[in-house]
Amino acid sequence: MISIVICTSNRAEKLYRCIHELEGNTKDFDQTPELLVVDNHSSDDTRLVVKEFTKSCSLRIKYIYEDRKGLSYARNTGVREAAFPVIAFTDDDCIPERNWMTVIQAEFRTDPSLAILGGRVDPLEPSDLGLGMRQFSQRTQIRSYNLLSKFMIGCNFAVNRKVFEAVGPFDTGLGRGTQIDSGEDRDFLYRALKKGFKIVYSPNMLVYHGHGRHTEKEIQNCRKSYAKGRGAFYCKQIMGGDRVILRKAVSEIFHLSKKSLWYGTEDVRRTKPLKVLCHLTFGAFYQFRQGMRSQRE
């Protein structure tokens, strides 16, 4: 059976729409799946929204309040409270396809070796710009970091609990709610990949992402967070002696530096790679400082 974890913070309206759509996912289950809504320090009507659904919803809904701010804290709380062996994650701004839970259940039932399943992410609205999507049509087993970063995304994946027992929880120093604001999903999935767990991307596991980013400024802010997250992730893995990630980091820095130097000093195209380099450096420095502090403690 499946436990669904949705972590939310002050987005009651989007949460309502997400839960409403999830209700239609329960028709093919012998035992009702559970939905854990982890309220990460909301001050809006989040609690009331969940309370309304508990009166008549076809899902077994559990409301959990997590006072510590940060997506990783919320996700770890959801994992700890989940009753079933397969734990599925989506975001409050996503709308799962009607067969979403059925696909997850079938994948894990037919393949006992499957540890993590990732899925397709399409835009909910035509005006939602393309960042934060995964629209690949081919089923793919994830065997490398490059494939992981290309196919997997944090708003649509499911995990067998045994993975958490082997690799540990989400890193609370990464993710939304920290100075880095991203990277916790990449870090967790890569740790699982290094442990040899089977990870598969299936286009049949589909959600529609209504992230609401419609302007170039909003996209650039999101890319800033992603770059800081990559920098922190690179630093964490390199400090742990990971040569694969060391080569990946050196390659990205080299190409960004080349682009920055190649364009003339007055060329506006030059600013983008320079900004990415700065954000990567910020993330790496932040993670280095956190790592050194942990060692001293």
N, C-alpha and C positions, 0 to 999 in steps of 0.2 A: 504493500500500500504506500501511498504518497502523502507526505507532509509538504504543504506549500508555505513558503515564508515570503511575506511582503513587508519590507521595512519602509516606514513612511515618516515624514516630518512636515507638518503644516501644509498638506496638500489633500484636504478632506474631499474636495470635489472630484479630483482625479481618482482618489482611492475608491470612492463610491462607484464610479464607472468601471473600474477594474474588477471589483468584487462582483458587481452585477453581471458582468460578462462571464466570470468564472463559474457562476451558478449553472450555466448551461453545459459545463464540462463533466457533470457527474452521472450521466445516464448509463454508462457502461461499467459501473463499478459495483461489485458485490458488497463492499463495505465503504461507507462514505469517507472520502478523503478529508483530511483536516486542513484548515487554513489558519495559520498563525500570523496575525497582524502585529508587528512590533512597532509601537509608537515611540519614536525617538525624540522625546522632549517636545511634543507638539503643544501649541497654545490655541489651536483652532477647534473645530468640531469633530476631530478625528475619532475620539472615544464615542461620541454620539452616533456617528455613522456606523461604526462596528456594532454598537448596541442594537441599532435598528435591524441590521442584517441577522443578528443572532435569534430574532424572534421567529423568522420564517425561512431563513436561507437553507438550501439543500446541503450546504457544506457544514462541517463541524468547525465553528469559528471560535478561536481563542484570542482574546485581546491581551497583549503584554506591553507594559510600559517600561521602557529602558531609559533611565535618567542620564546615563553617560552619553554625551553627544558624540556621534560618529557612526557611519554606516557599518564599520567592522564590528563595533560593540553590539549594534542591533542585530546583525546577522549571526554573530556568535550566540547571542541570547536565543534567537530563533532555533538554531541548531540544537542547543542544549535542551530546549523545551519540546522539540519535535518528538512525536511518538513513533513514527514509522521509519523504516530503514532507508527509503529514498526521499531525499529532501530537495524540492524544486524551488528555484528562486526566480522571481520576476519583480519588476519595479511597479510602483503605484501609477506611473504614467504610461504603462503598457496595457494593451488589450490582447489577451491570449485568444488564439483561434479556438473554435468550438471543440476541436478534437485534441487540444493541447495536452491535457492530462492523459487521455487515452493513448496518445503516441508515447508519452513517457513511460506509462505502465507497460505497454507492449515491448518497448525497447529493452527495458531491464528484465522482463520476464523471459524473452527469447534469447537473451545473451547474458548468462550468469557472470561472464568475465567483465562486462561493462561496468566501469567505475564512475565515469562522468559523461553526461550527454549535453552537448550544446546545440542550439537551434538557430533558425533563421529569424532575422529581425527586419521587418519592412516598415516604412513610414506610415503613420496613422492618417495623416493629412497630407495632401499634395504640397502644402506650404511648409511642411517640416523639412528643413534642409538635410542633406544626406549623411551628416555625421552621426555616429552611433547606430549604424545599420550593419547587418550582415545578410546580404541577399544572394548568397551562393546557392546554386541549384543542385550541386553534386554532393552526395554523401561522402564524407572524408574521415578517415581515421587520423587523429592528430599524433604525429610521431616526432615532431621537432618544435623548437621555439618559434620558428618562422610561421609554421602552420597554426600554432596556437594563437599567435598575435593576429593572424589574418582571419581566422574563422570564429574564434571564441569571444564572447562578450558577457559582461556581468548581469545584464538584464534578462537573460534567458538561458539558464542552465540548470541541470539536476545532478545531484551527487549521491552516491551510496555512502551511508554513514561510515563505513570502514575507512574511507579516505581521510575523514577528519581524525579518526583514531590513529592513523599512521603518520599524517603530515602536520597535524595540529590545526588550530583555528585560523580565522582571518587575522591578519596583522593589524592591530589597533593603531599602529603608527601610520598607517596608510588609509586612503579612501576618503570619501566625502565626510566633512566634519573636522578634518585635520588641515594643517597648512599645505599639505600636498593635494588633497581633494580628489585623488584618484589612485589607481594602482593596486588596490587590495585584491581584486579579482585576478589580475594578471599574476600577481605574486603567489596566490593560493594555487591556481591552476598549474603554474610552472613547477611548484614544489611537488604536486601530484604527478606531473609528467616525469620528473626526475626520479621519482620512486617507482616508475614502471607501470603505473595504473593505465588502463585502457581508456582513452578519451575519444569520443566520436562526435562529429558534427552531423546533424540530420536536418535537411531542409523541411522535413515534415513537422518538426517541432517549431511552430511559428507563433510569434507575437508581433503586434503592431505597436510601434514606439511613437507615442505622442509627446516628444520632448519639448515641443513648442519653441524651438529656436528658428526664428524666421529672418534674422538679419545677420549680416557679415560680422558685426561686432559680437553678437552672441556666439557665433561659431568660433571666432578667434579666442574668446574667453574660455570656451570649452577645450580648444586645442592647447591653450596655455596650461590648463589643468592636466591634460593628458601628457604633455611634455614633462611637467614636473613629476608626475607619477612614474614615467619611464626613467627619468633620472634617478629617482629614489630607488626604484626597482633594480636598475643597473648597479647602483652603488651597493645595495644590500647583497646581491648575488656575487659581485666581484669581491667584496670583503669576505664572503664565504668561500672564496677560491674557485668560482665558476668560470672556466675559460671560455665556454660557449658564449656567455653573456659578455664577457670581456671583449671578445672579438666583435660582437654585435655592437657594443657601445662605441668601440674605436671606429668601426665602419661608419656609424651614423655621424659621429663627431667629424670624421674626415670629410664626408660628403657635404655636411652643412658648412664646414669651414671653407671648402673649395668653392661652394656657391657664393658664400659671403665675399670672398676675395676676388672671384672672377668678375662679378658685376662692378661697374664703376661706382665710386663713392657717392655719386648723386643719383644713382639708379634706385628707384623705390623698391624694385624686386629684391634688393640686397637686404632690406630690413627683415623680411620674414625668416630666412635662415638664421640671421643674427639673434632674433627674438627667441627662436626655438632653442638655440645654443644657450642663451641666458636662462631659459626656463629649465632645461636639462641640468644645468649647473646648479641652479637653486635647489632642485629636487635632490641631486646627489649630495650637496653640502648638508642639507637638512638631514638626510639619512645617515651620513657619516657622523654628524654630531650626535644623533640619536643612538647610533651603534656604539660610539665611544662612551656615551653616558651609561649604556646598559652594561658594558664591560666593567666600568668602574664600580657599578653597583653589585 
